[in-house]
Amino acid sequence: MRKLFITVFAAMAVISCTSKNPLLTEWDTPYGIPPFEQIKPSDYIPAVKEGIKQHKAELEAIINNPEAPDFKNTIEAAALSGQLLERVTAVLFNLAETEGDSTFNAIREEAAKLVTAFSDEVYMNKKFFERVKAVYDAPQIHLNREQQMVLKKYYENFTRNGVNLTEEAQAKLKDINLQITEAQQKFGNNLLAENNRFKEKFGIPVSSYEDEMTSCSDRERRKEMFLAYSNRANNNDEFDNKALCLTILKLKAKKAKLLGFENYAAYQLDNKMAKDPKTVDEFLDKVIAPAVSRAKEEVYDMQQVMNQDIKEGKLPKGSKIEPWDWFYYAEKVRKQKYDLDESLTRPYFKMENVRDGIFKTANKIYGILIEPISNVPLYNPEVEVFKVMDADSSLLGIFMTDYFPRSTKRGGAWMTNFREQYVDKDGNDIRPIIINVGNMTPATDSLPALFTIDQVETVFHEFGHALHGLLTKCHYPIVSGTNVARDFVETFSQFNENWAFQPEILALYAKHYKTGEIIPDSLVAKINNSSKFNQGFATTELAAASILDMKWHELDEDQLDGIDIKAFEDKVCKDMGLIDEIIPRYRTTYFNHIFNSGYSAGYYSYLWSEVLEKDAFDYFKKHGIYNREVADKFRKTLLEKGGSEEPMVLFEMFTGAQPNPDAMLKARGLIK
């Protein structure tokens, strides 16, 4: 998932203006949904500039307030400022991810530089920090816990962004931040171009790579696809990202050093649950060893199937499992071991049925109601919109889906907001507008959109993020919903995956697209019996990418000089004990999470959060997975709280204990 937002605290509100620019006028639309169809490309930059102008004026009023600084006149005032800038950038940066043509990319690049420069201006303002520090240093006993967390986050935003540096050092940091922004934008543009080139060459989007590798019997085509996929942005041409990666890494290392940290990993982790690189490295070491051990067993099983193909003359003697064989032969092993064939499950996973499934699950677990709404603004005809209500029919938020690939959409799947939840200055609970974006298998001329088992899991995953955003009940946007530590945020998305294949849940949504028949019990049993299948591979490629991420960001600027990306990758993979048949889930030149998406020294978060969510689901299992009392406790203790309390405090409030570090490995079947 990726949350797109500027680091300046801001909220959402209507703003009256006489300008014809729809971004600067009051949005007279249902539920305050942005008037997408009215917005022209030429509207964005003037709106960003006006938003910055208004926000500057609001902050100047706070800074120059003659009254002694307190939470209300300084922290709360700042937290509820910048409404225009927030709503403009929410539309711009979200649409840049899904409608990213050359025009939009140019607009995004210009806007990103403007916002980065403004953010630096705010958080390096020493006079402003004096007021914040005065509130921070004063007794906080009169503040509630959410206000204390808002104050802490605000204070850290200044200290972590250079407010205590000299003017000369601040100037250097500002230049570094702008260079990082520019390089990240180019990295993303290059990767989008490479993904489109892959589609042109092979006739499938990058999002269908695993599906095609699983079903394609032509080994040479598989090899060609694997080499193209795993060498994206690594072909020494105009879309090559190697130099950009090193540029970004060096700039981040410089930034960390300026701010007093040994390396960028140390800087990033300083305010996360893990706290430091050593903790993450030790955690990943404990994961990779049993994962690789299981992966070796999986290679053996696949080799036996390949040997049969050799006997039948389908392959030459001496053929061995290669990386481009994994998906294809793993599927054959799965059919042999579990009699499970995805061609038999996909007819039950029509997109509309799966989406209905996440809605019905949320109703069954939390009692919420979700219904479609029409005649609302859309940024693309493929987008669908829903109204989310609590059991008493009160509005929780607006939810949108945009599930299918386009040439203008970056790869992957994510949740983001067009509006955060918060309470405005008049006491109104402003509910969020949230979207799930994906790149799932689209419909064809002869078939509706039928999802794979992994894609079903992805839909539940992203809706877990959406629930975190929809059910939140906070006062300040900086802590509402998914505005939590990076290594905590994936807890809620992965937790929601646990419901996807529960027999009672499948009975609610898994219906054959032709006959309407509920998925048979025999097929349900096969899906669940095979849930731990291929977990050696799945865990290894994820842990390997996490380790690669950490090793890059543990280097300082001097260590990055003259480094060869492939040689570094090879050494890291060798040191972690990675087998030749598996590569990291993402190699450096297309690792968008860490170079363009806020997960630098943070990709471990998926595995870290999985420990928490598996432990939390064990708590559900002990008390009944459909126990409304337990679900209400989970909702009130975790989902509603956002970042208004420290993550581990919230977790222990729910389970009554520290997380079991083995919970994730046991759930994946890697240890007993």
Salt bridges, closest charged atoms under 4 A:
ASP43 OD1 - LYS40 NZ 3.71
GLU76 OE2 - LYS72 NZ 3.15
GLU97 OE1 - ARG2 NH1 3.17
GLU97 OE2 - ARG108 NH1 2.99
GLU97 OE1 - ARG410 NE 2.26
GLU99 OE2 - ARG406 NH2 2.60
GLU121 OE1 - LYS56 NZ 3.58
ASP137 OD2 - LYS133 NZ 2.61
GLU146 OE1 - HIS475 ND1 3.92
GLU182 OE2 - LYS113 NZ 3.83
GLU194 OE1 - ARG197 NH2 2.30
ASP211 OD2 - ARG346 NH1 2.81
GLU212 OE2 - ARG221 NH2 3.35
GLU224 OE2 - LYS201 NZ 3.58
ASP237 OD2 - ARG197 NH2 2.64
ASP240 OD2 - LYS242 NZ 2.64
ASP270 OD2 - ARG160 NH1 3.85
ASP281 OD2 - LYS551 NZ 3.92
GLU282 OE2 - LYS278 NZ 2.63
GLU297 OE1 - ARG294 NE 3.27
ASP301 OD2 - LYS337 NZ 2.97
ASP309 OD1 - LYS314 NZ 3.90
GLU312 OE1 - LYS314 NZ 3.17
ASP325 OD2 - ARG219 NH2 2.65
ASP325 OD1 - ARG222 NH2 2.69
GLU331 OE1 - ARG334 NH2 2.84
ASP339 OD2 - LYS526 NZ 2.85
ASP341 OD2 - LYS335 NZ 3.74
GLU342 OE2 - ARG334 NH2 2.96
ASP356 OD2 - LYS360 NZ 2.99
GLU382 OE1 - ARG406 NH1 2.92
GLU384 OE1 - ARG355 NH2 3.10
ASP390 OD2 - ARG635 NH2 2.73
ASP402 OD2 - ARG406 NH2 2.85
ASP402 OD1 - LYS409 NZ 3.05
GLU420 OE2 - LYS3 NZ 3.21
ASP429 OD2 - ARG431 NH1 2.98
GLU462 OE2 - HIS461 NE2 3.93
GLU490 OE1 - HIS461 NE2 3.26
GLU490 OE1 - HIS465 NE2 3.03
GLU497 OE2 - HIS461 ND1 2.62
GLU541 OE2 - ARG585 NE 3.16
ASP549 OD1 - HIS553 ND1 2.93
GLU554 OE1 - LYS551 NZ 3.57
GLU557 OE2 - LYS254 NZ 3.79
ASP561 OD1 - LYS250 NZ 3.43
GLU569 OE1 - ARG587 NE 3.13
ASP570 OD2 - LYS566 NZ 2.79
ASP575 OD2 - LYS571 NZ 2.66
GLU610 OE1 - ARG668 NH2 2.84
GLU613 OE2 - LYS614 NZ 3.42
ASP618 OD1 - LYS621 NZ 3.29
GLU640 OE2 - LYS473 NZ 3.99
GLU640 OE2 - ARG635 NE 3.33
GLU645 OE1 - ARG145 NE 2.97
GLU646 OE2 - LYS152 NZ 2.52
